[in-house]
Amino acid sequence: MKKKLSLMLLLLIAATTFAKNPKYVFYFIGDGMGPSHVLGTELYIGEINGVIGRPQPLRFTQFPHTAFVTTFSASNGVTDSAASGTALATGNKTNNGYLGTTPDGTPVYSIAHAAQEAGYAVGISTTVPINHATPGAFYAHQKSRNNYPQIAQEMLTAGYCFYAGGDPICNNEERSELYTKAQEQGYTIVRGYNEYKTLKKTADKMMLYQKEVATELPYSIDRESDDLTLAQITEAGIDFLSQKSKKGFFFMIEGGKIDYASHSDDAATMMHEVKDFNAAIEVAYEFYKKHKDETLIIVTADHETGGIVLGYSGAYALNLKALSGQKVSADKMATMLKSASHSKELSWEDVKTMLQENFGLWKECPVSKEETHRLRALYEQAYSTTDKSRRDSKLSSIADAAKQIVSHNALISWASGNHSGSYVPLFAIGAGAKEFHGVIDNTDVPKIIKKAAKY
């Protein structure tokens, strides 16, 4: 009898030892990132290295546990980011446009709130405004995702110890008042990664933003050397949160501009954003390797954006290397054209040179006679008017046409500039990751995390 009891005790100890709850939870959300965004980026990396296939797969696609996630909202088969963010954050379906509430407006609380209540340090980060729908779903409760000033104020109500990303959307006076209140509540406002390293030791709680006030981080394809990156935010968050609770941390990290680029149907920019998202995941993965038994990493998306099709021509082919000549986003290209036009009257040759240098047109990306005629016609329309705003609009149309030519050459098609209702992928590794498998709903994700972490 004593031997049996001893054996049972040993088995219980072993089960406790080898089935640990995650102490550190990373929750990565690639906004708008569907399966073709992920695979397309991997195939693009292959093509620019002269290989068909996935010679350098993204880190997160190598995670051992995977699932497909449904994204419909309570009000529609195609969700918006507020409803999907609420589902991923709280485990509750809600109507499109609602944030952190049920369809009748009742507040519901997120997995981040549960982690904080359980004594864990909490970080919320993004590459878009910190009071945008996805980050906001983890701390705010509003019947309209557009109540940006109120959502920003709820950051302070939640009181999480680390926020990072773009400055909140609101006017200058509202932002100033918010930051004053934040400082009164113990937050240090930090501008850029270098300033983070200087101020981190004296900060109780922190808000980390771009070096100058900006509601979003630049697209990675447009980034300057001293711009804040999502990988730096991830490094800073790990460093800061690790010091704030012995119990561990919960850290949500959103790659928000995958969605922006997909709304713009800008294939090259989107793929650079997926690669940049992966770079942040690499930072978390390096942490995981040092704490394998205590760390859970989940990578998923809130919905798919753009309805992207890889290979639309009927030729059973892709030509993704055509994207390699694009050096800036379409948004940046439009800004460059308008700025140059404000300095002088641009000739068609000026415009053509800018498109060659920044989009690879007529170089890496061939342009047909019909496409050249279309670009030239937009240029002539721009200079057929003396109205500055109309000219700027036509110059922006040149950038839009250029990105369409690039996608056409790459044999990529976009169904729309909006969300679709398709599955999104989920990838997981670490303590509790095996619970993610099969087809699940977005409301299941936080429930599984909560159960695994025992918040």
C-alpha positions as a Markdown table, in Angstrom:
| # | Residue | x | y | z |
|---|---|---|---|---|
| 1 | Met | 0.0 | 0.0 | 0.0 |
| 2 | Lys | 2.8 | 2.4 | 0.9 |
| 3 | Lys | 4.6 | 1.6 | -2.4 |
| 4 | Lys | 1.4 | 2.4 | -4.3 |
| 5 | Leu | 0.9 | 5.7 | -2.5 |
| 6 | Ser | 4.6 | 6.6 | -3.2 |
| 7 | Leu | 4.2 | 5.7 | -6.8 |
| 8 | Met | 1.0 | 7.8 | -7.1 |
| 9 | Leu | 2.8 | 10.7 | -5.4 |
| 10 | Leu | 5.7 | 10.5 | -7.8 |
| 11 | Leu | 3.3 | 10.4 | -10.8 |
| 12 | Leu | 1.5 | 13.5 | -9.5 |
| 13 | Ile | 4.7 | 15.4 | -9.0 |
| 14 | Ala | 5.8 | 14.4 | -12.5 |
| 15 | Ala | 2.5 | 15.5 | -14.1 |
| 16 | Thr | 2.8 | 18.9 | -12.3 |
| 17 | Thr | 6.4 | 19.2 | -13.5 |
| 18 | Phe | 5.9 | 18.4 | -17.1 |
| 19 | Ala | 2.5 | 20.1 | -17.7 |
| 20 | Lys | 3.3 | 23.5 | -16.5 |
| 21 | Asn | 1.0 | 26.5 | -17.1 |
| 22 | Pro | 2.6 | 29.2 | -19.2 |
| 23 | Lys | 4.2 | 31.9 | -17.2 |
| 24 | Tyr | 4.7 | 34.1 | -20.3 |
| 25 | Val | 2.0 | 34.5 | -22.9 |
| 26 | Phe | 2.7 | 36.1 | -26.3 |
| 27 | Tyr | -0.5 | 36.8 | -28.3 |
| 28 | Phe | 0.5 | 38.0 | -31.8 |
| 29 | Ile | -2.3 | 39.3 | -34.1 |
| 30 | Gly | -1.6 | 40.0 | -37.7 |
| 31 | Asp | -4.4 | 42.3 | -38.6 |
| 32 | Gly | -6.0 | 41.3 | -42.0 |
| 33 | Met | -3.5 | 38.4 | -42.4 |
| 34 | Gly | -5.1 | 35.4 | -44.2 |
| 35 | Pro | -3.5 | 32.2 | -45.4 |
| 36 | Ser | -2.5 | 33.7 | -48.8 |
| 37 | His | -0.8 | 36.6 | -47.1 |
| 38 | Val | 1.4 | 34.2 | -45.2 |
| 39 | Leu | 2.1 | 31.7 | -48.0 |
| 40 | Gly | 2.5 | 34.5 | -50.6 |
| 41 | Thr | 5.2 | 36.1 | -48.5 |
| 42 | Glu | 7.1 | 32.8 | -48.2 |
| 43 | Leu | 6.8 | 32.2 | -51.9 |
| 44 | Tyr | 8.0 | 35.8 | -52.6 |
| 45 | Ile | 11.1 | 35.2 | -50.4 |
| 46 | Gly | 11.7 | 32.0 | -52.4 |
| 47 | Glu | 11.4 | 33.7 | -55.8 |
| 48 | Ile | 13.8 | 36.6 | -55.0 |
| 49 | Asn | 16.3 | 33.8 | -54.0 |
| 50 | Gly | 15.7 | 32.0 | -57.3 |
| 51 | Val | 13.7 | 29.2 | -55.9 |
| 52 | Ile | 10.1 | 28.0 | -56.3 |
| 53 | Gly | 8.7 | 27.1 | -52.9 |
| 54 | Arg | 9.5 | 27.9 | -49.3 |
| 55 | Pro | 13.3 | 27.7 | -48.8 |
| 56 | Gln | 13.1 | 30.2 | -45.9 |
| 57 | Pro | 9.7 | 29.7 | -44.2 |
| 58 | Leu | 8.6 | 32.3 | -41.8 |
| 59 | Arg | 9.4 | 31.4 | -38.2 |
| 60 | Phe | 5.8 | 31.1 | -37.1 |
| 61 | Thr | 4.7 | 28.8 | -39.9 |
| 62 | Gln | 7.2 | 26.3 | -38.4 |
| 63 | Phe | 5.3 | 26.2 | -35.0 |
| 64 | Pro | 4.1 | 22.6 | -34.3 |
| 65 | His | 0.4 | 23.4 | -33.5 |
| 66 | Thr | -2.0 | 24.9 | -36.0 |
| 67 | Ala | -5.7 | 25.6 | -36.5 |
| 68 | Phe | -8.1 | 27.4 | -38.8 |
| 69 | Val | -10.1 | 30.2 | -37.1 |
| 70 | Thr | -13.6 | 31.4 | -38.1 |
| 71 | Thr | -14.1 | 35.2 | -37.8 |
| 72 | Phe | -17.8 | 36.0 | -38.4 |
| 73 | Ser | -19.3 | 38.5 | -36.0 |
| 74 | Ala | -22.7 | 38.5 | -34.2 |
| 75 | Ser | -24.1 | 40.8 | -36.8 |
| 76 | Asn | -22.5 | 39.6 | -40.0 |
| 77 | Gly | -20.6 | 36.8 | -41.8 |
| 78 | Val | -17.9 | 39.4 | -42.6 |
| 79 | Thr | -16.5 | 40.9 | -39.4 |
| 80 | Asp | -14.9 | 44.3 | -38.8 |
| 81 | Ser | -11.9 | 44.8 | -36.6 |
| 82 | Ala | -13.8 | 45.9 | -33.6 |
| 83 | Ala | -16.0 | 42.7 | -33.4 |
| 84 | Ser | -13.1 | 40.4 | -34.3 |
| 85 | Gly | -10.9 | 42.2 | -31.8 |
| 86 | Thr | -13.5 | 41.8 | -29.1 |
| 87 | Ala | -13.8 | 38.1 | -29.9 |
| 88 | Leu | -10.1 | 37.5 | -29.7 |
| 89 | Ala | -9.7 | 39.6 | -26.6 |
| 90 | Thr | -12.8 | 38.6 | -24.6 |
| 91 | Gly | -14.2 | 35.3 | -26.0 |
| 92 | Asn | -17.5 | 37.0 | -26.9 |
| 93 | Lys | -19.2 | 37.7 | -30.2 |
| 94 | Thr | -20.5 | 41.2 | -30.8 |
| 95 | Asn | -21.8 | 43.4 | -33.5 |
| 96 | Asn | -19.6 | 45.0 | -36.1 |
| 97 | Gly | -18.4 | 48.4 | -34.7 |
| 98 | Tyr | -18.8 | 47.4 | -31.0 |
| 99 | Leu | -15.7 | 47.2 | -28.9 |
| 100 | Gly | -15.4 | 45.3 | -25.7 |
| 101 | Thr | -19.2 | 44.9 | -25.2 |
| 102 | Thr | -21.9 | 42.4 | -26.1 |
| 103 | Pro | -24.5 | 43.3 | -28.8 |
| 104 | Asp | -26.7 | 44.9 | -26.1 |
| 105 | Gly | -23.8 | 47.1 | -24.9 |
| 106 | Thr | -22.9 | 45.2 | -21.7 |
| 107 | Pro | -19.1 | 45.5 | -21.0 |
| 108 | Val | -17.1 | 42.3 | -21.3 |
| 109 | Tyr | -13.5 | 42.0 | -20.1 |
| 110 | Ser | -10.5 | 40.7 | -21.9 |
| 111 | Ile | -7.9 | 38.0 | -21.3 |
| 112 | Ala | -5.5 | 40.9 | -20.6 |
| 113 | His | -7.7 | 42.1 | -17.8 |
| 114 | Ala | -7.9 | 38.5 | -16.4 |
| 115 | Ala | -4.1 | 38.2 | -16.5 |
| 116 | Gln | -3.7 | 41.5 | -14.6 |
| 117 | Glu | -6.3 | 40.4 | -12.0 |
| 118 | Ala | -4.3 | 37.2 | -11.5 |
| 119 | Gly | -1.1 | 39.3 | -10.8 |
| 120 | Tyr | 0.6 | 39.2 | -14.2 |
| 121 | Ala | 2.2 | 42.2 | -15.9 |
| 122 | Val | 0.3 | 43.2 | -19.1 |
| 123 | Gly | 1.5 | 44.8 | -22.3 |
| 124 | Ile | -0.6 | 45.9 | -25.3 |
| 125 | Ser | 1.2 | 47.0 | -28.5 |
| 126 | Thr | 0.6 | 47.6 | -32.1 |
| 127 | Thr | 1.9 | 49.4 | -35.2 |
| 128 | Val | -1.2 | 51.5 | -35.6 |
| 129 | Pro | -3.0 | 53.9 | -33.2 |
| 130 | Ile | -3.0 | 52.4 | -29.6 |
| 131 | Asn | -6.7 | 53.2 | -29.4 |
| 132 | His | -7.5 | 51.4 | -32.7 |
| 133 | Ala | -9.9 | 48.5 | -32.7 |
| 134 | Thr | -7.7 | 45.6 | -32.0 |
| 135 | Pro | -5.6 | 47.0 | -29.2 |
| 136 | Gly | -8.7 | 48.8 | -27.8 |
| 137 | Ala | -10.6 | 45.5 | -27.5 |
| 138 | Phe | -8.2 | 44.5 | -24.8 |
| 139 | Tyr | -9.0 | 47.4 | -22.5 |
| 140 | Ala | -12.0 | 49.5 | -23.7 |
| 141 | His | -15.8 | 49.1 | -23.7 |
| 142 | Gln | -17.6 | 51.3 | -26.3 |
| 143 | Lys | -20.6 | 50.8 | -28.5 |
| 144 | Ser | -18.6 | 52.5 | -31.3 |
| 145 | Arg | -15.1 | 51.8 | -32.2 |
| 146 | Asn | -14.9 | 55.4 | -33.5 |
| 147 | Asn | -15.2 | 56.9 | -29.9 |
| 148 | Tyr | -11.4 | 57.4 | -30.1 |
| 149 | Pro | -11.0 | 59.9 | -27.2 |
| 150 | Gln | -13.0 | 57.8 | -24.9 |
| 151 | Ile | -11.2 | 54.6 | -25.9 |
| 152 | Ala | -7.9 | 56.3 | -25.2 |
| 153 | Gln | -9.0 | 57.4 | -21.7 |
| 154 | Glu | -9.8 | 53.7 | -21.0 |
| 155 | Met | -6.1 | 52.9 | -21.3 |
| 156 | Leu | -5.7 | 54.6 | -18.0 |
| 157 | Thr | -8.8 | 52.9 | -16.5 |
| 158 | Ala | -7.3 | 49.5 | -17.4 |
| 159 | Gly | -3.9 | 50.6 | -16.0 |
| 160 | Tyr | -1.8 | 48.0 | -17.8 |
| 161 | Cys | 1.9 | 48.6 | -17.2 |
| 162 | Phe | 3.1 | 48.8 | -20.9 |
| 163 | Tyr | 1.4 | 50.3 | -24.0 |
| 164 | Ala | 3.3 | 50.8 | -27.3 |
| 165 | Gly | 2.6 | 51.7 | -30.9 |
| 166 | Gly | 1.2 | 54.7 | -32.6 |
| 167 | Asp | -0.1 | 57.7 | -30.6 |
| 168 | Pro | -3.8 | 57.6 | -30.0 |
| 169 | Ile | -6.2 | 59.1 | -32.5 |
| 170 | Cys | -7.5 | 62.3 | -31.0 |
| 171 | Asn | -6.9 | 66.0 | -31.3 |
| 172 | Asn | -3.8 | 67.7 | -29.8 |
| 173 | Glu | -5.7 | 69.0 | -26.8 |
| 174 | Glu | -7.2 | 65.6 | -26.0 |
| 175 | Arg | -3.8 | 63.9 | -26.4 |
| 176 | Ser | -2.1 | 66.5 | -24.2 |
| 177 | Glu | -4.7 | 65.9 | -21.5 |
| 178 | Leu | -4.4 | 62.2 | -21.8 |
| 179 | Tyr | -0.6 | 62.2 | -21.4 |
| 180 | Thr | -0.8 | 64.6 | -18.4 |
| 181 | Lys | -3.3 | 62.2 | -16.7 |
| 182 | Ala | -1.1 | 59.2 | -17.7 |
| 183 | Gln | 2.0 | 60.8 | -16.0 |
| 184 | Glu | -0.1 | 61.6 | -12.9 |
| 185 | Gln | -0.9 | 57.9 | -12.8 |
| 186 | Gly | 2.7 | 56.8 | -13.0 |
| 187 | Tyr | 3.3 | 56.4 | -16.7 |
| 188 | Thr | 6.5 | 57.5 | -18.4 |
| 189 | Ile | 5.9 | 58.7 | -22.0 |
| 190 | Val | 8.8 | 57.4 | -24.1 |
| 191 | Arg | 9.7 | 58.4 | -27.6 |
| 192 | Gly | 11.7 | 55.8 | -29.6 |
| 193 | Tyr | 13.7 | 52.8 | -28.7 |
| 194 | Asn | 16.9 | 54.7 | -27.6 |
| 195 | Glu | 14.9 | 56.8 | -25.2 |
| 196 | Tyr | 13.3 | 53.6 | -23.9 |
| 197 | Lys | 16.7 | 52.2 | -23.0 |
| 198 | Thr | 17.6 | 55.4 | -21.2 |
| 199 | Leu | 14.3 | 55.7 | -19.1 |
| 200 | Lys | 13.3 | 52.1 | -18.5 |
| 201 | Lys | 15.0 | 51.7 | -15.1 |
| 202 | Thr | 13.1 | 54.6 | -13.6 |
| 203 | Ala | 9.7 | 53.9 | -15.1 |
| 204 | Asp | 6.9 | 52.3 | -13.1 |
| 205 | Lys | 4.6 | 52.1 | -16.1 |
| 206 | Met | 5.2 | 53.0 | -19.7 |
| 207 | Met | 3.8 | 54.3 | -23.0 |
| 208 | Leu | 6.3 | 53.8 | -25.8 |
| 209 | Tyr | 5.7 | 55.7 | -29.1 |
| 210 | Gln | 7.4 | 56.8 | -32.3 |
| 211 | Lys | 10.2 | 59.4 | -32.0 |
| 212 | Glu | 7.7 | 62.1 | -32.9 |
| 213 | Val | 4.0 | 62.2 | -32.5 |
| 214 | Ala | 2.5 | 59.9 | -35.1 |
| 215 | Thr | -0.6 | 57.8 | -35.0 |
| 216 | Glu | 1.1 | 54.8 | -36.7 |
| 217 | Leu | 4.6 | 53.4 | -37.3 |
| 218 | Pro | 5.8 | 53.8 | -40.9 |
| 219 | Tyr | 5.4 | 50.8 | -43.2 |
| 220 | Ser | 8.5 | 48.7 | -43.0 |
| 221 | Ile | 9.2 | 49.3 | -46.7 |
| 222 | Asp | 9.3 | 53.1 | -45.9 |
| 223 | Arg | 11.2 | 52.9 | -42.6 |
| 224 | Glu | 14.0 | 55.3 | -41.7 |
| 225 | Ser | 16.9 | 54.0 | -39.6 |
| 226 | Asp | 15.8 | 55.6 | -36.4 |
| 227 | Asp | 12.1 | 54.7 | -36.7 |
| 228 | Leu | 10.6 | 52.5 | -34.0 |
| 229 | Thr | 9.9 | 48.9 | -35.1 |
| 230 | Leu | 7.6 | 46.2 | -33.9 |
| 231 | Ala | 10.6 | 44.0 | -33.2 |
| 232 | Gln | 12.0 | 46.8 | -30.9 |
| 233 | Ile | 8.6 | 47.1 | -29.2 |
| 234 | Thr | 8.6 | 43.3 | -28.6 |
| 235 | Glu | 12.2 | 43.5 | -27.2 |
| 236 | Ala | 11.2 | 46.5 | -25.0 |
| 237 | Gly | 8.0 | 44.8 | -23.8 |
| 238 | Ile | 9.7 | 41.6 | -22.8 |
| 239 | Asp | 12.4 | 43.6 | -21.0 |
| 240 | Phe | 10.0 | 45.9 | -19.2 |
| 241 | Leu | 7.3 | 43.3 | -18.3 |
| 242 | Ser | 9.8 | 40.8 | -17.0 |
| 243 | Gln | 10.7 | 43.3 | -14.3 |
| 244 | Lys | 7.2 | 44.1 | -13.2 |
| 245 | Ser | 5.8 | 40.7 | -11.9 |
| 246 | Lys | 7.4 | 37.6 | -10.6 |
| 247 | Lys | 4.4 | 35.7 | -11.8 |
| 248 | Gly | 5.1 | 36.5 | -15.5 |
| 249 | Phe | 3.4 | 38.5 | -18.2 |
| 250 | Phe | 0.7 | 38.6 | -20.9 |
| 251 | Phe | 1.8 | 40.5 | -24.0 |
| 252 | Met | -0.5 | 41.3 | -27.0 |
| 253 | Ile | 1.5 | 42.4 | -30.1 |
| 254 | Glu | -0.4 | 43.5 | -33.3 |
| 255 | Gly | 1.0 | 43.8 | -36.8 |
| 256 | Gly | -1.7 | 46.3 | -37.7 |
| 257 | Lys | -0.4 | 47.6 | -41.0 |
| 258 | Ile | -0.7 | 44.2 | -42.8 |
| 259 | Asp | -4.3 | 45.2 | -42.8 |
| 260 | Tyr | -3.6 | 48.8 | -44.0 |
| 261 | Ala | -1.5 | 47.6 | -47.0 |
| 262 | Ser | -4.2 | 45.0 | -47.8 |
| 263 | His | -7.0 | 47.6 | -47.8 |
| 264 | Ser | -4.7 | 49.5 | -50.2 |
| 265 | Asp | -4.2 | 46.3 | -52.4 |
| 266 | Asp | -0.5 | 47.0 | -52.2 |
| 267 | Ala | 1.1 | 43.6 | -52.5 |
| 268 | Ala | 4.8 | 44.4 | -52.0 |
| 269 | Thr | 4.1 | 46.6 | -49.0 |
| 270 | Met | 1.9 | 43.9 | -47.5 |
| 271 | Met | 4.5 | 41.2 | -47.8 |
| 272 | His | 7.1 | 43.5 | -46.2 |
| 273 | Glu | 4.7 | 43.9 | -43.3 |
| 274 | Val | 4.3 | 40.2 | -42.9 |
| 275 | Lys | 8.1 | 39.8 | -42.9 |
| 276 | Asp | 8.3 | 42.6 | -40.3 |
| 277 | Phe | 5.6 | 40.9 | -38.2 |
| 278 | Asn | 7.7 | 37.7 | -38.4 |
| 279 | Ala | 10.8 | 39.6 | -37.2 |
| 280 | Ala | 8.9 | 40.5 | -34.0 |
| 281 | Ile | 7.9 | 36.9 | -33.6 |
| 282 | Glu | 11.5 | 35.9 | -33.9 |
| 283 | Val | 12.3 | 38.1 | -30.8 |
| 284 | Ala | 9.6 | 36.3 | -28.9 |
| 285 | Tyr | 10.9 | 32.9 | -30.2 |
| 286 | Glu | 14.4 | 33.7 | -28.9 |
| 287 | Phe | 12.8 | 34.3 | -25.5 |
| 288 | Tyr | 10.8 | 31.1 | -25.8 |
| 289 | Lys | 14.0 | 29.1 | -26.4 |
| 290 | Lys | 15.3 | 30.2 | -23.0 |
| 291 | His | 12.0 | 29.5 | -21.2 |
| 292 | Lys | 10.4 | 26.6 | -23.2 |
| 293 | Asp | 8.4 | 25.1 | -20.3 |
| 294 | Glu | 7.0 | 28.4 | -19.3 |
| 295 | Thr | 6.2 | 30.2 | -22.5 |
| 296 | Leu | 3.2 | 30.1 | -24.9 |
| 297 | Ile | 3.3 | 31.9 | -28.3 |
| 298 | Ile | 0.1 | 32.2 | -30.3 |
| 299 | Val | 0.1 | 33.8 | -33.8 |
| 300 | Thr | -3.2 | 34.4 | -35.5 |
| 301 | Ala | -5.3 | 37.1 | -37.3 |
| 302 | Asp | -8.5 | 39.0 | -36.7 |
| 303 | His | -9.8 | 38.5 | -40.3 |
| 304 | Glu | -8.6 | 38.4 | -43.8 |
| 305 | Thr | -8.4 | 41.6 | -45.9 |
| 306 | Gly | -8.3 | 42.0 | -49.6 |
| 307 | Gly | -9.3 | 38.6 | -50.8 |
| 308 | Ile | -5.9 | 38.1 | -52.3 |
| 309 | Val | -5.4 | 35.4 | -55.0 |
| 310 | Leu | -2.0 | 34.0 | -55.8 |
| 311 | Gly | -2.0 | 33.3 | -59.5 |
| 312 | Tyr | -5.1 | 34.6 | -61.2 |
| 313 | Ser | -4.2 | 34.6 | -64.9 |
| 314 | Gly | -5.2 | 31.0 | -65.8 |
| 315 | Ala | -1.6 | 30.3 | -66.7 |
| 316 | Tyr | -0.9 | 28.3 | -63.5 |
| 317 | Ala | 1.9 | 30.7 | -62.7 |
| 318 | Leu | 3.3 | 33.3 | -60.3 |
| 319 | Asn | 5.8 | 36.0 | -60.9 |
| 320 | Leu | 6.3 | 37.4 | -57.4 |
| 321 | Lys | 9.9 | 38.6 | -58.1 |
| 322 | Ala | 8.2 | 41.5 | -60.0 |
| 323 | Leu | 7.5 | 42.9 | -56.5 |
| 324 | Ser | 11.2 | 43.3 | -55.7 |
| 325 | Gly | 11.5 | 46.5 | -57.7 |
| 326 | Gln | 9.1 | 48.3 | -55.4 |
| 327 | Lys | 11.1 | 50.2 | -52.8 |
| 328 | Val | 8.3 | 52.3 | -51.2 |
| 329 | Ser | 4.7 | 51.9 | -50.4 |
| 330 | Ala | 2.0 | 53.3 | -52.8 |
| 331 | Asp | 1.1 | 55.8 | -50.1 |
| 332 | Lys | 4.7 | 57.0 | -49.9 |
| 333 | Met | 4.9 | 57.1 | -53.7 |
| 334 | Ala | 1.8 | 59.4 | -53.8 |
| 335 | Thr | 3.4 | 61.7 | -51.2 |
| 336 | Met | 6.6 | 61.8 | -53.1 |
| 337 | Leu | 4.8 | 62.8 | -56.4 |
| 338 | Lys | 2.7 | 65.5 | -54.7 |
| 339 | Ser | 5.7 | 66.9 | -52.8 |
| 340 | Ala | 7.8 | 67.1 | -56.0 |
| 341 | Ser | 4.9 | 68.7 | -57.8 |
| 342 | His | 4.7 | 71.4 | -55.1 |
| 343 | Ser | 8.3 | 72.3 | -55.8 |
| 344 | Lys | 8.1 | 72.5 | -59.6 |
| 345 | Glu | 6.0 | 71.5 | -62.6 |
| 346 | Leu | 6.8 | 67.8 | -63.2 |
| 347 | Ser | 7.4 | 66.6 | -66.7 |
| 348 | Trp | 6.3 | 63.2 | -67.8 |
| 349 | Glu | 9.9 | 62.1 | -67.9 |
| 350 | Asp | 10.2 | 63.2 | -64.2 |
| 351 | Val | 7.3 | 61.1 | -63.2 |
| 352 | Lys | 8.5 | 58.2 | -65.3 |
| 353 | Thr | 11.9 | 58.3 | -63.6 |
| 354 | Met | 10.3 | 58.4 | -60.1 |
| 355 | Leu | 8.3 | 55.3 | -61.0 |
| 356 | Gln | 11.3 | 53.5 | -62.4 |
| 357 | Glu | 13.4 | 54.2 | -59.3 |
| 358 | Asn | 10.8 | 53.6 | -56.6 |
| 359 | Phe | 8.5 | 51.0 | -58.2 |
| 360 | Gly | 10.8 | 49.2 | -60.7 |
| 361 | Leu | 8.4 | 50.0 | -63.6 |
| 362 | Trp | 10.0 | 49.4 | -67.0 |
| 363 | Lys | 12.8 | 47.6 | -65.2 |
| 364 | Glu | 12.1 | 44.7 | -62.8 |
| 365 | Cys | 8.4 | 45.2 | -63.7 |
| 366 | Pro | 7.6 | 45.4 | -67.4 |
| 367 | Val | 4.9 | 47.9 | -68.4 |
| 368 | Ser | 2.7 | 47.4 | -71.5 |
| 369 | Lys | 1.9 | 50.1 | -74.0 |
| 370 | Glu | -1.6 | 50.2 | -72.7 |
| 371 | Glu | -0.4 | 50.6 | -69.1 |
| 372 | Thr | 2.1 | 53.3 | -70.1 |
| 373 | His | -0.7 | 55.1 | -71.9 |
| 374 | Arg | -2.9 | 54.9 | -68.7 |
| 375 | Leu | -0.1 | 56.4 | -66.5 |
| 376 | Arg | 0.6 | 59.1 | -69.1 |
| 377 | Ala | -3.1 | 60.0 | -69.3 |
| 378 | Leu | -3.3 | 60.4 | -65.5 |
| 379 | Tyr | -0.2 | 62.6 | -65.6 |
| 380 | Glu | -1.8 | 64.8 | -68.3 |
| 381 | Gln | -5.1 | 65.0 | -66.3 |
| 382 | Ala | -3.1 | 66.2 | -63.3 |
| 383 | Tyr | -1.5 | 69.0 | -65.2 |
| 384 | Ser | -4.7 | 69.9 | -67.1 |
| 385 | Thr | -5.9 | 71.7 | -63.9 |
| 386 | Thr | -4.6 | 74.5 | -61.8 |
| 387 | Asp | -6.5 | 73.4 | -58.8 |
| 388 | Lys | -3.9 | 72.0 | -56.3 |
| 389 | Ser | -6.1 | 69.5 | -54.6 |
| 390 | Arg | -7.4 | 68.0 | -57.9 |
| 391 | Arg | -3.8 | 67.8 | -59.2 |
| 392 | Asp | -2.7 | 66.0 | -56.0 |
| 393 | Ser | -5.6 | 63.6 | -56.4 |
| 394 | Lys | -4.6 | 62.7 | -59.9 |
| 395 | Leu | -0.9 | 62.3 | -58.9 |
| 396 | Ser | -2.1 | 59.9 | -56.1 |
| 397 | Ser | -4.0 | 58.0 | -58.9 |
| 398 | Ile | -0.6 | 57.5 | -60.6 |
| 399 | Ala | 0.7 | 55.7 | -57.5 |
| 400 | Asp | -2.5 | 53.6 | -57.3 |
| 401 | Ala | -2.1 | 52.6 | -61.0 |
| 402 | Ala | 1.5 | 51.8 | -60.5 |
| 403 | Lys | 0.8 | 49.4 | -57.6 |
| 404 | Gln | -1.9 | 47.7 | -59.8 |
| 405 | Ile | 0.6 | 47.2 | -62.5 |
| 406 | Val | 3.0 | 45.6 | -60.0 |
| 407 | Ser | 0.4 | 43.2 | -58.7 |
| 408 | His | -0.7 | 42.4 | -62.3 |
| 409 | Asn | 2.9 | 41.5 | -63.2 |
| 410 | Ala | 3.3 | 39.4 | -60.1 |
| 411 | Leu | 0.1 | 37.6 | -61.1 |
| 412 | Ile | -1.6 | 38.6 | -57.9 |
| 413 | Ser | -5.3 | 39.6 | -57.8 |
| 414 | Trp | -7.3 | 41.4 | -55.1 |
| 415 | Ala | -11.0 | 40.7 | -54.7 |
| 416 | Ser | -11.6 | 44.0 | -52.9 |
| 417 | Gly | -10.1 | 46.6 | -50.7 |
| 418 | Asn | -12.1 | 45.3 | -47.7 |
| 419 | His | -12.4 | 42.3 | -45.4 |
| 420 | Ser | -13.5 | 38.9 | -46.4 |
| 421 | Gly | -15.2 | 36.1 | -44.4 |
| 422 | Ser | -12.6 | 33.5 | -44.9 |
| 423 | Tyr | -10.8 | 31.4 | -42.3 |
| 424 | Val | -7.6 | 32.8 | -40.8 |
| 425 | Pro | -4.6 | 30.7 | -39.7 |
| 426 | Leu | -3.4 | 30.1 | -36.1 |
| 427 | Phe | 0.1 | 28.9 | -35.2 |
| 428 | Ala | 1.2 | 28.0 | -31.6 |
| 429 | Ile | 4.2 | 26.7 | -29.7 |
| 430 | Gly | 5.0 | 26.2 | -26.1 |
| 431 | Ala | 3.1 | 25.4 | -22.9 |
| 432 | Gly | -0.6 | 24.8 | -23.7 |
| 433 | Ala | -0.1 | 25.1 | -27.5 |
| 434 | Lys | -1.3 | 21.5 | -28.2 |
| 435 | Glu | -4.9 | 22.7 | -27.3 |
| 436 | Phe | -5.0 | 24.6 | -30.6 |
| 437 | His | -6.0 | 22.3 | -33.4 |
| 438 | Gly | -8.7 | 21.8 | -36.0 |
| 439 | Val | -11.3 | 24.4 | -36.9 |
| 440 | Ile | -12.0 | 26.7 | -34.0 |
| 441 | Asp | -13.9 | 30.0 | -33.6 |
| 442 | Asn | -12.1 | 33.3 | -32.7 |
| 443 | Thr | -14.0 | 33.3 | -29.4 |
| 444 | Asp | -12.2 | 30.0 | -28.5 |
| 445 | Val | -8.7 | 31.5 | -28.6 |
| 446 | Pro | -8.8 | 33.6 | -25.4 |
| 447 | Lys | -10.7 | 30.8 | -23.6 |
| 448 | Ile | -8.0 | 28.3 | -24.4 |
| 449 | Ile | -5.3 | 30.8 | -23.3 |
| 450 | Lys | -7.2 | 31.5 | -20.1 |
| 451 | Lys | -7.5 | 27.8 | -19.3 |
| 452 | Ala | -3.9 | 27.1 | -20.1 |
| 453 | Ala | -2.6 | 30.0 | -18.1 |
| 454 | Lys | -5.1 | 29.5 | -15.3 |
| 455 | Tyr | -5.8 | 33.2 | -15.0 |
